Amino acid sequence: MRAATAARIAATYGRLAQHLADNRWLLGDRFSAADLYLFMFIRWGRVLPNPPRNSDVLRRYAEAVAARPAVVKTFEVEGVPAPFF
């Protein structure tokens, strides 16, 4: 069950990486709440056997979201420690 679930999660991250290879954000050039949700899932995925940060595309994407001023401030206020993803 765990292996099957990990494979499904990895496939989903793979599809997202394919989309983000040609798009800056999930909706193309426009940052949206969907990007914050994906960032959260990438962050949660740091504990997976093959974390999303292993994908160059998803790592760059997560770095771009993490660098946004509101995200930086939120992590400061909430005391969220690095690594973020």
C-alpha positions in Angstrom: 0.0 0.0 0.0 2.8 2.4 0.9 4.7 1.7 -2.3 1.7 2.1 -4.4 0.8 5.4 -2.7 4.3 6.7 -3.1 4.2 5.8 -6.8 1.0 7.7 -7.3 2.3 10.7 -5.5 5.5 10.6 -7.5 3.5 10.4 -10.7 1.4 13.4 -9.7 4.6 15.5 -8.9 5.9 14.4 -12.3 2.9 15.7 -14.1 3.1 19.0 -12.2 6.8 19.3 -13.0 6.0 18.8 -16.7 3.5 21.6 -16.6 5.8 23.9 -14.6 8.7 23.3 -17.1 6.8 25.5 -19.5 5.0 27.8 -17.1 6.2 30.0 -14.3 3.2 29.4 -12.1 0.3 26.9 -12.2 -1.9 29.4 -14.0 0.9 30.4 -16.4 2.3 33.9 -15.8 -0.1 34.7 -12.9 0.7 33.7 -9.3 -2.4 32.4 -7.5 -3.6 30.7 -4.3 -3.1 27.4 -6.2 0.7 28.1 -6.1 0.6 28.4 -2.4 -1.3 25.1 -2.1 1.2 23.3 -4.3 4.1 24.9 -2.3 2.5 23.4 0.8 2.3 19.9 -0.8 5.9 20.2 -2.0 6.9 21.1 1.6 5.0 18.2 3.0 6.6 16.0 0.4 10.1 16.6 1.9 9.6 13.4 4.0 8.9 11.1 1.0 11.5 8.6 -0.2 11.9 10.7 -3.4 11.0 14.2 -2.3 9.7 16.8 -4.8 12.9 18.9 -4.3 14.8 16.1 -6.2 13.1 17.5 -9.4 15.0 20.5 -10.7 11.7 22.0 -11.9 9.9 21.6 -8.6 12.9 22.7 -6.6 13.2 26.0 -8.6 9.4 26.5 -8.4 9.5 26.0 -4.6 12.4 28.4 -4.3 10.5 31.0 -6.2 7.5 30.7 -4.0 9.6 30.7 -0.8 11.3 33.9 -2.0 8.0 35.8 -2.2 7.9 38.5 0.5 4.6 37.3 2.0 5.9 33.8 2.3 9.1 34.9 3.8 7.2 37.0 6.3 4.8 34.2 7.1 7.6 31.8 7.8 9.2 34.4 10.1 6.0 35.1 12.0 5.1 31.4 12.3 8.7 30.4 13.2 8.9 27.9 10.4 12.4 26.5 10.3 14.4 25.7 7.3 14.6 23.5 5.3 11.3 24.7 3.8 11.0 21.9 1.3 
